């Protein structure tokens, strides 16, 4: 059977070295980190800072689309008033923006 691959390696001086084989893998990891992991970390940090800046009386929007006003700030959650006399507790991570 005739094959061009072994002849190409033979003409180039043998098989590529270990480092030459690892370069594409390293480049893939670097690109993956730069385009996926790093922006996600920045977004999480920005959202954490946003959540920490919220205070009683701020008008907010939840991830489910509920508009309300923060009535009480607890360690893990907020109590928000969504209508006169109607209050709900919601986890801090579920607040997506100010209204």
C-alpha positions as CSV (number, residue, x, y, z in Angstrom):
1,X,0.0,0.0,0.0
2,X,1.3,3.4,-1.0
3,X,1.2,6.1,1.8
4,X,2.4,9.7,1.6
5,X,2.6,10.3,5.4
6,X,5.6,8.2,6.2
7,X,7.4,9.6,3.2
8,X,6.7,13.1,4.2
9,X,8.2,12.5,7.7
10,X,11.2,10.8,6.2
11,X,11.7,13.8,3.8
12,X,11.4,16.2,6.7
13,X,14.0,14.5,8.8
14,X,11.9,12.2,10.9
15,X,9.1,12.6,13.3
16,X,8.5,16.0,15.0
17,X,9.9,16.5,18.5
18,X,7.9,16.3,21.7
19,X,7.7,20.1,22.0
20,X,6.5,20.5,18.4
21,X,3.7,18.0,19.2
22,X,2.6,19.9,22.3
23,X,2.5,23.4,20.8
24,X,-0.9,23.0,19.2
25,X,-2.3,21.6,22.5
26,X,-0.9,24.5,24.5
27,X,-2.2,27.0,22.0
28,X,-5.7,25.5,22.3
29,X,-5.6,25.7,26.1
30,X,-4.4,29.3,25.9
31,X,-7.2,30.3,23.5
32,X,-9.8,28.5,25.5
33,X,-8.7,30.3,28.7
34,X,-8.6,33.8,27.0
35,X,-11.9,33.5,25.2
36,X,-14.0,31.5,27.7
37,X,-12.7,31.3,31.2
38,X,-11.2,34.8,31.7
39,X,-14.3,36.7,30.5
40,X,-16.6,34.5,32.7
41,X,-14.4,35.2,35.7
42,X,-14.6,39.0,35.0
43,X,-18.4,38.8,34.7
44,X,-18.7,36.9,38.0
45,X,-16.5,39.4,39.8
46,X,-18.6,42.3,38.3
47,X,-21.9,40.7,39.4
48,X,-20.5,40.0,42.9
49,X,-19.5,43.7,43.3
50,X,-23.0,44.7,42.0
51,X,-24.7,42.5,44.6
52,X,-22.5,43.9,47.4
53,X,-23.4,47.4,46.4
54,X,-27.2,46.9,46.7
55,X,-28.9,48.5,49.8
56,X,-32.3,48.7,51.3
57,X,-34.6,50.8,49.1
58,X,-33.0,49.9,45.8
59,X,-35.3,48.9,43.0
60,X,-34.2,45.7,41.4
61,X,-35.1,43.1,38.7
62,X,-34.7,39.4,39.4
63,X,-33.6,36.7,37.0
64,X,-37.2,35.6,36.6
65,X,-38.3,39.1,35.6
66,X,-39.9,40.3,38.9
67,X,-39.5,44.0,39.7
68,X,-39.3,44.9,43.4
69,X,-37.8,47.1,46.1
70,X,-35.3,45.7,48.6
71,X,-36.8,45.8,52.1
72,X,-34.3,43.8,54.0
73,X,-30.7,42.6,53.3
74,X,-29.7,39.3,54.8
75,X,-26.5,37.3,54.6
76,X,-27.6,35.0,51.7
77,X,-30.8,36.6,50.4
78,X,-32.9,39.8,50.0
79,X,-36.4,40.4,51.1
80,X,-38.0,42.4,48.3
81,X,-41.5,44.0,48.1
82,X,-43.1,43.3,44.8
83,X,-46.5,44.9,45.6
84,X,-48.1,46.7,48.5
85,X,-47.7,44.4,51.5
86,X,-46.4,41.5,49.3
87,X,-42.8,40.5,50.2
88,X,-40.7,37.6,48.9
89,X,-37.3,36.3,49.8
90,X,-34.9,35.8,47.0
91,X,-31.3,34.6,46.8
92,X,-28.7,37.4,46.1
93,X,-27.5,35.7,43.0
94,X,-30.9,35.9,41.4
95,X,-30.8,39.8,41.2
96,X,-29.6,40.7,37.7
97,X,-29.9,44.5,37.6
98,X,-31.3,47.7,39.1
99,X,-34.7,48.8,37.8
